[in-house]
């Protein structure tokens, strides 16, 4: 989506500093800093959240849960901050003959959803995260992008493996964006730009199980 805009100030195409420290600014021929118009690519989807039902069937959800439960579990952590910030248990589902189907299915999902965002996506860097929240466990407000390799995360996904009747609380919530209770449907997936602030509120009862994945691509520019 493109739009014609009048720029209050057009940045120079060349910035040089002389030996005595004076600045020399230059603009393309026929252009200047003020009173210029030009095309500006717009993307209203950048802060939107996408939801898809029935990404996995009940049988496929049970299959993923069985995979996750048989893997070594560890405490969920964060790059920085104390442990109380995130309290959960996670396991990592790696590519293997019995998981290739899952990676293929999620790749198709990310491609379909990305038609809405128009990001440059390359693939998965992290294994798929099987996440379990019990009573009192949560993940406070955070972003999925961070330092080092996580700065290349573009799209995040949370896929519900538990049914809404299996737990209370544990809501997936976003800063300045509302989503409905449909995101709790088993087998449904919620996808969003990785830079959006979100959290999982404390689980009040039962167990919430989900599958989390991040699509990586070239740095935003």
Secondary structure, DSSP 8 states (H G I E B T S, - for coil): -EEEEEESS---SEEEE-TTS-EEEE--TT--SSSEEEEEE--GGGG-EEEES-SS-HHHHHHHHHHHHTS--EE---SSS-GGGEE-EEEEE---TTTHHHHHHHHHHHHHHHHHH-----EE-S-EEEEEE-TT-EEEEE-S--SGGGGGEEEEEEEE-S-GGGEEE--EEETTB---GGGGSTT-EEEEETTS-EEE--EEEE-EEEEEEEEE-S---
